[in-house]
Amino acid sequence: MLIHFPADFGKNGSRKERQVEWKALEAWAKSGKAKAIGISHYCRRQLDDILQVASVPVAVNQVQYHVGMGTAGRLATDDKSYMKQKGVLYQSFSPLCGPCDPPDNKELLTGSLVTTIGKHYNKTGPQVALRWLVQQGIPVIPKSHVAAHQKENSEIFDFELNEQDMALLTAATRPAVGGGPSASDSGDCGIEELVV
Ligand SMILES: NC(=O)c1ccc[n+]([C@@H]2O[C@H](COP(=O)([O-])OP(=O)(O)OC[C@H]3O[C@@H](n4cnc5c(N)ncnc54)[C@H](OP(=O)(O)O)[C@@H]3O)[C@@H](O)[C@H]2O)c1
């Protein structure tokens, strides 16, 4: 069970609200209703607020992260490595950019970068996009209503992208959609705040 979004009421606020939220989720988990609890869309500062009071491990932080965002600043670097350092699994939602606006929503399905790379491995664009994530140790939760797509998405553990292809995918800037660890780029997660 995850908290879908961090409480965020502005640049200087919301630490207490986030802590209250987390303690409520902990109490619920301790009553036996969840095996593991986690968060979604949290940046590192918001995670820190929770870690100050947590007595149950933060199992996962689910964030939008996919090919195209590999160089997207804090999302791609600081937050990802910080979660790892703190033992919080960094998980990619919308790994195929499904909810992105057209034409971005097709980029990781039929776009030229992923399909061209895929040809070297006899794999499809979605398989390449998903493999780029899992090869970094990032679990993915692609969604599909089509049985053949579900099967295709699961067949990503029998090949390995070479270093050059990994680098090309990391350098990609399309689709450049960032759901964030947080939409709280209102300031609550601003870089200047991270040194506080
Ligand atoms: N924490 C959050 O705030 C948050 C936000 C958004 C999503 N999520 C989670 O992330 C999961 C997946 O994200 P998502 O559904 O937003 O996006 P996604 O998995 O990136 O993309 C889904 C889209 O990709 C298509 N697709 C999937 N596999 C394909 C394949 N092999 N070939 C061609 N098309 C393929 C699907 O169409 P077909 O059905 O036609 O295959 C669907 O249109 C969801 O289950 C949701 O729980 C979490």
The ligand as an SDF file (V2000), in Angstrom:
LIG
                    3D

 48 52  0  0  0  0  0  0  0  0999 V2000
    1.9580    5.9790   -8.6670 N   0  0  0  0  0  0  0  0  0  0  0  0
    1.3630    6.6540   -9.6250 C   0  0  0  0  0  0  0  0  0  0  0  0
    1.0240    7.8250   -9.4740 O   0  0  0  0  0  0  0  0  0  0  0  0
    1.0840    6.0110  -10.9450 C   0  0  0  0  0  0  0  0  0  0  0  0
    0.7280    6.7960  -12.0310 C   0  0  0  0  0  0  0  0  0  0  0  0
    0.4950    6.1850  -13.2730 C   0  0  0  0  0  0  0  0  0  0  0  0
    0.5980    4.8100  -13.3900 C   0  0  0  0  0  0  0  0  0  0  0  0
    0.9400    4.0750  -12.2970 N   0  0  0  0  0  0  0  0  0  0  0  0
    1.0480    2.6180  -12.4050 C   0  0  0  0  0  0  0  0  0  0  0  0
    1.9150    2.2620  -13.4660 O   0  0  0  0  0  0  0  0  0  0  0  0
    1.3680    1.1610  -14.1770 C   0  0  0  0  0  0  0  0  0  0  0  0
    1.6710    1.2870  -15.6600 C   0  0  0  0  0  0  0  0  0  0  0  0
    1.6290    2.5970  -16.0840 O   0  0  0  0  0  0  0  0  0  0  0  0
    0.6900    3.1750  -17.2470 P   0  0  0  0  0  0  0  0  0  0  0  0
   -0.4240    2.2700  -17.5470 O   0  0  0  0  0  0  0  0  0  0  0  0
    0.3840    4.5580  -16.8360 O   0  0  0  0  0  0  0  0  0  0  0  0
    1.6710    3.2640  -18.4760 O   0  0  0  0  0  0  0  0  0  0  0  0
    2.6210    2.2520  -19.2790 P   0  0  0  0  0  0  0  0  0  0  0  0
    2.6650    0.9120  -18.6790 O   0  0  0  0  0  0  0  0  0  0  0  0
    3.8730    3.0020  -19.4780 O   0  0  0  0  0  0  0  0  0  0  0  0
    1.8820    2.2340  -20.6850 O   0  0  0  0  0  0  0  0  0  0  0  0
    0.6580    1.5980  -20.8860 C   0  0  0  0  0  0  0  0  0  0  0  0
    0.3550    1.7250  -22.3710 C   0  0  0  0  0  0  0  0  0  0  0  0
    1.3340    1.0170  -23.1200 O   0  0  0  0  0  0  0  0  0  0  0  0
    0.7030    0.0900  -23.9810 C   0  0  0  0  0  0  0  0  0  0  0  0
    1.5520   -1.1030  -24.0280 N   0  0  0  0  0  0  0  0  0  0  0  0
    2.0190   -1.8120  -22.9710 C   0  0  0  0  0  0  0  0  0  0  0  0
    2.8120   -2.8140  -23.3920 N   0  0  0  0  0  0  0  0  0  0  0  0
    2.8500   -2.7260  -24.7460 C   0  0  0  0  0  0  0  0  0  0  0  0
    3.4980   -3.4760  -25.7550 C   0  0  0  0  0  0  0  0  0  0  0  0
    4.2820   -4.5230  -25.4700 N   0  0  0  0  0  0  0  0  0  0  0  0
    3.3110   -3.1180  -27.0610 N   0  0  0  0  0  0  0  0  0  0  0  0
    2.5400   -2.0590  -27.3750 C   0  0  0  0  0  0  0  0  0  0  0  0
    1.8940   -1.3020  -26.4580 N   0  0  0  0  0  0  0  0  0  0  0  0
    2.0510   -1.6390  -25.1490 C   0  0  0  0  0  0  0  0  0  0  0  0
   -0.6490   -0.1790  -23.3910 C   0  0  0  0  0  0  0  0  0  0  0  0
   -1.5670   -0.4620  -24.4200 O   0  0  0  0  0  0  0  0  0  0  0  0
   -2.2870   -1.9130  -24.5250 P   0  0  0  0  0  0  0  0  0  0  0  0
   -3.1630   -2.0580  -23.3370 O   0  0  0  0  0  0  0  0  0  0  0  0
   -3.0170   -1.7900  -25.8180 O   0  0  0  0  0  0  0  0  0  0  0  0
   -1.1910   -2.9370  -24.5830 O   0  0  0  0  0  0  0  0  0  0  0  0
   -0.9940    1.1610  -22.7440 C   0  0  0  0  0  0  0  0  0  0  0  0
   -1.5560    2.0270  -23.6900 O   0  0  0  0  0  0  0  0  0  0  0  0
   -0.1360    1.1630  -13.8910 C   0  0  0  0  0  0  0  0  0  0  0  0
   -0.5380   -0.1380  -13.6270 O   0  0  0  0  0  0  0  0  0  0  0  0
   -0.3030    2.0440  -12.6600 C   0  0  0  0  0  0  0  0  0  0  0  0
   -0.6370    1.2760  -11.5300 O   0  0  0  0  0  0  0  0  0  0  0  0
    1.1950    4.6470  -11.0880 C   0  0  0  0  0  0  0  0  0  0  0  0
  1  2  1  0
  2  3  2  0
  2  4  1  0
  4  5  1  0
  4 48  2  0
  5  6  2  0
  6  7  1  0
  7  8  2  0
  8  9  1  0
  8 48  1  0
  9 10  1  0
  9 46  1  0
 10 11  1  0
 11 12  1  0
 11 44  1  0
 12 13  1  0
 13 14  1  0
 14 15  2  0
 14 16  1  0
 14 17  1  0
 17 18  1  0
 18 19  2  0
 18 20  1  0
 18 21  1  0
 21 22  1  0
 22 23  1  0
 23 24  1  0
 23 42  1  0
 24 25  1  0
 25 26  1  0
 25 36  1  0
 26 27  1  0
 26 35  1  0
 27 28  2  0
 28 29  1  0
 29 30  1  0
 29 35  2  0
 30 31  1  0
 30 32  2  0
 32 33  1  0
 33 34  2  0
 34 35  1  0
 36 37  1  0
 36 42  1  0
 37 38  1  0
 38 39  2  0
 38 40  1  0
 38 41  1  0
 42 43  1  0
 44 45  1  0
 44 46  1  0
 46 47  1  0
M  CHG  2   8   1  16  -1
M  END
$$$$
